[in-house]
Amino acid sequence: MILVTGANGNLGSAALAALRARGVPAMGGSRTPGEGMRRLDFDDRVGLDLAGVSTLVLVSAGYAEDDQVVARHTAVLDAAVRDGVGHVVYTSLTTAGDHLGFALAHRATERLVRASGLPWTVLRNGLYAELFGGLLMWAGHGVESAFGDGALAAVAREDLAEVAAVVASDPARHRGRVYDLVGTPITAEQVANELGVAHRTISLGEYRRRLLQETPGLLPFQPPMLASIATAVRHGCLDGTAPDLTDLLGRAARDPLTTAAAAASAARPAARV
């Protein structure tokens, strides 16, 4: 049986749906499981149960400080070894993202995966096109960002989910492989043009100020994480391409520009009446 962790999240649920669309039996695991899911709480070491799992799609348990994320991944990998899981597919971060504020937990987990002794595959996912579009800030009749003229080799989340399904469906073929899953470079200016609005660049200092002072609900680790994305895109560190995505999909990737524009449009404040 294939088990996909984080099945209530965006990537996990999409990967589970992609597996089922291929006719591959698969189950979702979640801290808060729905019908037909297995309870899987990475913070509950004693309760982790991976019995009967042939392939584990380990969707990164982000949204926490590095030590907490790595501890969670350690717990689930220990359970995978104990319960005899046959293969681990880990959703990591693109190789070009080594300097990003959230890279450490991914690279530390890759080491844990290799050291586990289990057969493994690492999917180094590029940043989502949905994220890129969602980070554009609406102001008046246009958008603002700290991305400058920099480009991001963005990927539609659905494509990454499909790749996870492709690999998990035939894991032996991908044993010991690290795939760099990046897409076509797009800029904030291109997204703005797609939306029919103007784009204005703000400084990194102004962006950080807005994150710290004007963005309610962010957890303490998130402003530096988001600022690291902005400076990496702005200075051309995330615009490299690789063939792995389309090779594994067996087709052209979804257009990241269209995807990013849709995400930006969805975040546009409603017009006041």
Contacts in CASP RR format, 6 or more apart in sequence:
PFRMAT RR
TARGET T0000
AUTHOR 0000-0000-0000
METHOD contacts of the structure
MODEL  1
MILVTGANGNLGSAALAALRARGVPAMGGSRTPGEGMRRLDFDDRVGLDL
AGVSTLVLVSAGYAEDDQVVARHTAVLDAAVRDGVGHVVYTSLTTAGDHL
GFALAHRATERLVRASGLPWTVLRNGLYAELFGGLLMWAGHGVESAFGDG
ALAAVAREDLAEVAAVVASDPARHRGRVYDLVGTPITAEQVANELGVAHR
TISLGEYRRRLLQETPGLLPFQPPMLASIATAVRHGCLDGTAPDLTDLLG
RAARDPLTTAAAAASAARPAARV
1 25 0 8 1.000
1 26 0 8 1.000
1 27 0 8 1.000
1 52 0 8 1.000
1 53 0 8 1.000
1 54 0 8 1.000
1 55 0 8 1.000
2 19 0 8 1.000
2 24 0 8 1.000
2 25 0 8 1.000
2 26 0 8 1.000
2 27 0 8 1.000
2 53 0 8 1.000
2 54 0 8 1.000
2 55 0 8 1.000
2 56 0 8 1.000
2 57 0 8 1.000
2 168 0 8 1.000
2 169 0 8 1.000
3 26 0 8 1.000
3 27 0 8 1.000
3 28 0 8 1.000
3 29 0 8 1.000
3 38 0 8 1.000
3 40 0 8 1.000
3 50 0 8 1.000
3 53 0 8 1.000
3 55 0 8 1.000
3 56 0 8 1.000
3 57 0 8 1.000
4 12 0 8 1.000
4 15 0 8 1.000
4 16 0 8 1.000
4 19 0 8 1.000
4 26 0 8 1.000
4 27 0 8 1.000
4 28 0 8 1.000
4 29 0 8 1.000
4 57 0 8 1.000
4 59 0 8 1.000
4 164 0 8 1.000
4 168 0 8 1.000
5 12 0 8 1.000
5 28 0 8 1.000
5 29 0 8 1.000
5 30 0 8 1.000
5 40 0 8 1.000
5 42 0 8 1.000
5 56 0 8 1.000
5 57 0 8 1.000
5 58 0 8 1.000
5 59 0 8 1.000
5 61 0 8 1.000
5 76 0 8 1.000
6 12 0 8 1.000
6 13 0 8 1.000
6 28 0 8 1.000
6 29 0 8 1.000
6 30 0 8 1.000
6 31 0 8 1.000
6 40 0 8 1.000
6 59 0 8 1.000
6 61 0 8 1.000
7 13 0 8 1.000
7 16 0 8 1.000
7 28 0 8 1.000
7 29 0 8 1.000
7 30 0 8 1.000
7 33 0 8 1.000
7 37 0 8 1.000
8 30 0 8 1.000
8 31 0 8 1.000
8 32 0 8 1.000
8 33 0 8 1.000
8 34 0 8 1.000
8 37 0 8 1.000
9 30 0 8 1.000
9 59 0 8 1.000
10 157 0 8 1.000
11 59 0 8 1.000
11 91 0 8 1.000
11 157 0 8 1.000
11 160 0 8 1.000
11 161 0 8 1.000
11 164 0 8 1.000
12 28 0 8 1.000
12 57 0 8 1.000
12 59 0 8 1.000
12 161 0 8 1.000
12 164 0 8 1.000
14 157 0 8 1.000
14 158 0 8 1.000
14 160 0 8 1.000
14 161 0 8 1.000
15 57 0 8 1.000
15 59 0 8 1.000
15 161 0 8 1.000
15 164 0 8 1.000
15 165 0 8 1.000
15 168 0 8 1.000
16 26 0 8 1.000
16 27 0 8 1.000
16 28 0 8 1.000
17 161 0 8 1.000
18 158 0 8 1.000
18 161 0 8 1.000
18 162 0 8 1.000
18 164 0 8 1.000
18 165 0 8 1.000
19 26 0 8 1.000
19 165 0 8 1.000
19 168 0 8 1.000
19 169 0 8 1.000
20 26 0 8 1.000
21 165 0 8 1.000
22 165 0 8 1.000
22 169 0 8 1.000
24 165 0 8 1.000
24 168 0 8 1.000
24 169 0 8 1.000
26 168 0 8 1.000
27 36 0 8 1.000
27 37 0 8 1.000
27 38 0 8 1.000
28 36 0 8 1.000
28 37 0 8 1.000
28 38 0 8 1.000
28 40 0 8 1.000
29 37 0 8 1.000
29 38 0 8 1.000
29 39 0 8 1.000
29 40 0 8 1.000
30 37 0 8 1.000
30 38 0 8 1.000
30 39 0 8 1.000
30 40 0 8 1.000
31 39 0 8 1.000
31 40 0 8 1.000
31 41 0 8 1.000
31 42 0 8 1.000
31 43 0 8 1.000
33 39 0 8 1.000
33 40 0 8 1.000
38 49 0 8 1.000
39 49 0 8 1.000
40 48 0 8 1.000
40 49 0 8 1.000
40 76 0 8 1.000
41 47 0 8 1.000
41 48 0 8 1.000
42 48 0 8 1.000
42 61 0 8 1.000
42 72 0 8 1.000
42 73 0 8 1.000
42 75 0 8 1.000
42 76 0 8 1.000
43 72 0 8 1.000
43 75 0 8 1.000
45 75 0 8 1.000
45 78 0 8 1.000
45 79 0 8 1.000
48 75 0 8 1.000
48 76 0 8 1.000
48 79 0 8 1.000
49 79 0 8 1.000
49 83 0 8 1.000
50 56 0 8 1.000
50 76 0 8 1.000
50 79 0 8 1.000
50 80 0 8 1.000
50 82 0 8 1.000
50 83 0 8 1.000
50 84 0 8 1.000
50 85 0 8 1.000
51 83 0 8 1.000
52 83 0 8 1.000
52 84 0 8 1.000
53 80 0 8 1.000
53 83 0 8 1.000
53 84 0 8 1.000
53 85 0 8 1.000
53 86 0 8 1.000
54 85 0 8 1.000
54 86 0 8 1.000
54 87 0 8 1.000
55 85 0 8 1.000
55 86 0 8 1.000
55 87 0 8 1.000
55 88 0 8 1.000
55 89 0 8 1.000
55 168 0 8 1.000
55 171 0 8 1.000
56 76 0 8 1.000
56 80 0 8 1.000
56 85 0 8 1.000
56 86 0 8 1.000
56 87 0 8 1.000
56 88 0 8 1.000
56 89 0 8 1.000
57 89 0 8 1.000
57 91 0 8 1.000
57 164 0 8 1.000
57 168 0 8 1.000
58 73 0 8 1.000
58 76 0 8 1.000
58 77 0 8 1.000
58 88 0 8 1.000
58 89 0 8 1.000
58 90 0 8 1.000
58 91 0 8 1.000
58 113 0 8 1.000
59 91 0 8 1.000
60 69 0 8 1.000
60 73 0 8 1.000
60 90 0 8 1.000
60 91 0 8 1.000
60 92 0 8 1.000
60 105 0 8 1.000
60 106 0 8 1.000
60 109 0 8 1.000
61 69 0 8 1.000
61 72 0 8 1.000
61 73 0 8 1.000
61 76 0 8 1.000
62 69 0 8 1.000
62 102 0 8 1.000
62 105 0 8 1.000
63 219 0 8 1.000
64 72 0 8 1.000
64 221 0 8 1.000
65 221 0 8 1.000
66 102 0 8 1.000
66 104 0 8 1.000
66 105 0 8 1.000
66 108 0 8 1.000
69 105 0 8 1.000
69 109 0 8 1.000
70 105 0 8 1.000
70 108 0 8 1.000
70 109 0 8 1.000
70 112 0 8 1.000
73 105 0 8 1.000
73 108 0 8 1.000
73 109 0 8 1.000
73 112 0 8 1.000
74 112 0 8 1.000
77 88 0 8 1.000
77 112 0 8 1.000
77 113 0 8 1.000
77 116 0 8 1.000
77 118 0 8 1.000
80 86 0 8 1.000
80 88 0 8 1.000
80 116 0 8 1.000
80 118 0 8 1.000
81 116 0 8 1.000
81 117 0 8 1.000
81 118 0 8 1.000
84 118 0 8 1.000
85 118 0 8 1.000
86 118 0 8 1.000
86 119 0 8 1.000
86 171 0 8 1.000
87 118 0 8 1.000
87 119 0 8 1.000
87 120 0 8 1.000
87 121 0 8 1.000
87 171 0 8 1.000
87 172 0 8 1.000
87 175 0 8 1.000
88 113 0 8 1.000
88 116 0 8 1.000
88 118 0 8 1.000
88 119 0 8 1.000
88 120 0 8 1.000
88 121 0 8 1.000
89 120 0 8 1.000
89 121 0 8 1.000
89 122 0 8 1.000
89 123 0 8 1.000
89 164 0 8 1.000
89 167 0 8 1.000
89 168 0 8 1.000
89 171 0 8 1.000
89 174 0 8 1.000
90 109 0 8 1.000
90 110 0 8 1.000
90 113 0 8 1.000
90 120 0 8 1.000
90 121 0 8 1.000
90 122 0 8 1.000
90 123 0 8 1.000
91 123 0 8 1.000
91 125 0 8 1.000
91 160 0 8 1.000
91 164 0 8 1.000
92 106 0 8 1.000
92 107 0 8 1.000
92 109 0 8 1.000
92 110 0 8 1.000
92 122 0 8 1.000
92 123 0 8 1.000
92 124 0 8 1.000
92 125 0 8 1.000
93 100 0 8 1.000
93 102 0 8 1.000
93 103 0 8 1.000
93 106 0 8 1.000
93 107 0 8 1.000
93 124 0 8 1.000
93 125 0 8 1.000
93 126 0 8 1.000
94 124 0 8 1.000
94 125 0 8 1.000
94 126 0 8 1.000
94 127 0 8 1.000
94 153 0 8 1.000
94 180 0 8 1.000
94 181 0 8 1.000
94 182 0 8 1.000
94 238 0 8 1.000
95 124 0 8 1.000
95 180 0 8 1.000
96 153 0 8 1.000
96 180 0 8 1.000
96 182 0 8 1.000
96 237 0 8 1.000
96 238 0 8 1.000
96 240 0 8 1.000
97 103 0 8 1.000
97 232 0 8 1.000
97 237 0 8 1.000
97 238 0 8 1.000
98 107 0 8 1.000
99 228 0 8 1.000
99 232 0 8 1.000
99 237 0 8 1.000
100 225 0 8 1.000
100 228 0 8 1.000
100 229 0 8 1.000
100 232 0 8 1.000
101 224 0 8 1.000
101 225 0 8 1.000
101 228 0 8 1.000
102 225 0 8 1.000
102 228 0 8 1.000
110 122 0 8 1.000
110 178 0 8 1.000
113 120 0 8 1.000
113 122 0 8 1.000
114 120 0 8 1.000
119 171 0 8 1.000
119 172 0 8 1.000
119 175 0 8 1.000
119 176 0 8 1.000
120 175 0 8 1.000
120 176 0 8 1.000
121 167 0 8 1.000
121 171 0 8 1.000
121 174 0 8 1.000
121 175 0 8 1.000
121 176 0 8 1.000
121 177 0 8 1.000
121 178 0 8 1.000
121 179 0 8 1.000
122 176 0 8 1.000
122 177 0 8 1.000
122 178 0 8 1.000
122 179 0 8 1.000
123 160 0 8 1.000
123 163 0 8 1.000
123 164 0 8 1.000
123 167 0 8 1.000
123 179 0 8 1.000
123 181 0 8 1.000
124 178 0 8 1.000
124 179 0 8 1.000
124 180 0 8 1.000
124 181 0 8 1.000
125 155 0 8 1.000
125 160 0 8 1.000
125 181 0 8 1.000
126 153 0 8 1.000
126 154 0 8 1.000
126 155 0 8 1.000
126 160 0 8 1.000
126 180 0 8 1.000
126 181 0 8 1.000
126 182 0 8 1.000
126 183 0 8 1.000
127 152 0 8 1.000
127 154 0 8 1.000
127 155 0 8 1.000
127 229 0 8 1.000
127 238 0 8 1.000
128 154 0 8 1.000
128 155 0 8 1.000
128 156 0 8 1.000
128 157 0 8 1.000
128 160 0 8 1.000
129 154 0 8 1.000
129 155 0 8 1.000
129 156 0 8 1.000
129 157 0 8 1.000
129 186 0 8 1.000
129 256 0 8 1.000
129 257 0 8 1.000
129 259 0 8 1.000
129 260 0 8 1.000
129 263 0 8 1.000
130 156 0 8 1.000
130 157 0 8 1.000
130 259 0 8 1.000
130 260 0 8 1.000
130 262 0 8 1.000
130 263 0 8 1.000
131 154 0 8 1.000
131 229 0 8 1.000
131 263 0 8 1.000
132 152 0 8 1.000
132 154 0 8 1.000
132 186 0 8 1.000
132 188 0 8 1.000
132 191 0 8 1.000
132 233 0 8 1.000
132 256 0 8 1.000
132 260 0 8 1.000
132 263 0 8 1.000
133 191 0 8 1.000
133 260 0 8 1.000
133 261 0 8 1.000
133 263 0 8 1.000
133 264 0 8 1.000
133 267 0 8 1.000
134 260 0 8 1.000
134 263 0 8 1.000
134 264 0 8 1.000
134 266 0 8 1.000
134 267 0 8 1.000
135 145 0 8 1.000
135 147 0 8 1.000
135 226 0 8 1.000
135 229 0 8 1.000
135 230 0 8 1.000
136 143 0 8 1.000
136 144 0 8 1.000
136 145 0 8 1.000
136 188 0 8 1.000
136 191 0 8 1.000
136 192 0 8 1.000
136 199 0 8 1.000
136 264 0 8 1.000
136 267 0 8 1.000
137 143 0 8 1.000
137 144 0 8 1.000
137 145 0 8 1.000
137 210 0 8 1.000
138 144 0 8 1.000
138 267 0 8 1.000
138 268 0 8 1.000
138 269 0 8 1.000
139 200 0 8 1.000
141 197 0 8 1.000
141 198 0 8 1.000
142 192 0 8 1.000
142 195 0 8 1.000
142 197 0 8 1.000
142 198 0 8 1.000
142 199 0 8 1.000
142 200 0 8 1.000
143 188 0 8 1.000
143 191 0 8 1.000
143 192 0 8 1.000
143 195 0 8 1.000
143 197 0 8 1.000
143 198 0 8 1.000
143 199 0 8 1.000
143 200 0 8 1.000
143 264 0 8 1.000
144 199 0 8 1.000
144 200 0 8 1.000
144 201 0 8 1.000
144 202 0 8 1.000
145 188 0 8 1.000
145 199 0 8 1.000
145 201 0 8 1.000
145 202 0 8 1.000
145 207 0 8 1.000
145 230 0 8 1.000
146 201 0 8 1.000
146 202 0 8 1.000
146 203 0 8 1.000
146 204 0 8 1.000
146 205 0 8 1.000
146 206 0 8 1.000
146 207 0 8 1.000
146 227 0 8 1.000
146 230 0 8 1.000
146 231 0 8 1.000
146 234 0 8 1.000
147 187 0 8 1.000
147 188 0 8 1.000
147 201 0 8 1.000
147 230 0 8 1.000
147 233 0 8 1.000
147 234 0 8 1.000
148 187 0 8 1.000
148 188 0 8 1.000
148 201 0 8 1.000
148 233 0 8 1.000
148 234 0 8 1.000
149 187 0 8 1.000
149 189 0 8 1.000
149 201 0 8 1.000
149 234 0 8 1.000
150 187 0 8 1.000
150 188 0 8 1.000
150 233 0 8 1.000
150 234 0 8 1.000
150 235 0 8 1.000
150 236 0 8 1.000
150 239 0 8 1.000
151 185 0 8 1.000
151 186 0 8 1.000
151 187 0 8 1.000
151 233 0 8 1.000
151 236 0 8 1.000
151 238 0 8 1.000
151 239 0 8 1.000
152 185 0 8 1.000
152 186 0 8 1.000
152 187 0 8 1.000
152 233 0 8 1.000
152 238 0 8 1.000
152 239 0 8 1.000
153 182 0 8 1.000
153 183 0 8 1.000
153 184 0 8 1.000
153 185 0 8 1.000
153 238 0 8 1.000
153 239 0 8 1.000
153 240 0 8 1.000
153 241 0 8 1.000
154 183 0 8 1.000
154 184 0 8 1.000
154 185 0 8 1.000
154 186 0 8 1.000
154 256 0 8 1.000
154 259 0 8 1.000
154 260 0 8 1.000
155 181 0 8 1.000
155 182 0 8 1.000
155 183 0 8 1.000
155 245 0 8 1.000
155 253 0 8 1.000
155 256 0 8 1.000
156 253 0 8 1.000
156 254 0 8 1.000
156 255 0 8 1.000
156 256 0 8 1.000
156 259 0 8 1.000
158 254 0 8 1.000
159 181 0 8 1.000
159 245 0 8 1.000
159 249 0 8 1.000
159 253 0 8 1.000
159 254 0 8 1.000
160 181 0 8 1.000
162 249 0 8 1.000
163 179 0 8 1.000
163 181 0 8 1.000
163 245 0 8 1.000
163 248 0 8 1.000
163 249 0 8 1.000
166 248 0 8 1.000
166 249 0 8 1.000
167 174 0 8 1.000
167 179 0 8 1.000
167 248 0 8 1.000
179 244 0 8 1.000
179 245 0 8 1.000
179 248 0 8 1.000
180 242 0 8 1.000
180 244 0 8 1.000
181 242 0 8 1.000
181 244 0 8 1.000
181 245 0 8 1.000
181 248 0 8 1.000
182 240 0 8 1.000
182 241 0 8 1.000
182 242 0 8 1.000
182 244 0 8 1.000
182 245 0 8 1.000
183 241 0 8 1.000
183 242 0 8 1.000
183 245 0 8 1.000
183 253 0 8 1.000
183 256 0 8 1.000
184 241 0 8 1.000
184 253 0 8 1.000
184 255 0 8 1.000
184 256 0 8 1.000
184 257 0 8 1.000
185 239 0 8 1.000
185 240 0 8 1.000
185 241 0 8 1.000
186 256 0 8 1.000
186 257 0 8 1.000
186 260 0 8 1.000
188 199 0 8 1.000
188 201 0 8 1.000
189 199 0 8 1.000
190 257 0 8 1.000
191 199 0 8 1.000
191 257 0 8 1.000
191 260 0 8 1.000
191 261 0 8 1.000
191 264 0 8 1.000
192 198 0 8 1.000
192 199 0 8 1.000
193 199 0 8 1.000
194 257 0 8 1.000
194 258 0 8 1.000
194 260 0 8 1.000
194 261 0 8 1.000
195 261 0 8 1.000
195 264 0 8 1.000
195 265 0 8 1.000
204 227 0 8 1.000
204 230 0 8 1.000
204 231 0 8 1.000
204 234 0 8 1.000
207 227 0 8 1.000
207 230 0 8 1.000
208 223 0 8 1.000
208 227 0 8 1.000
211 218 0 8 1.000
211 222 0 8 1.000
211 223 0 8 1.000
211 226 0 8 1.000
211 227 0 8 1.000
212 223 0 8 1.000
215 223 0 8 1.000
218 226 0 8 1.000
229 238 0 8 1.000
232 238 0 8 1.000
233 239 0 8 1.000
245 253 0 8 1.000
246 252 0 8 1.000
246 253 0 8 1.000
END
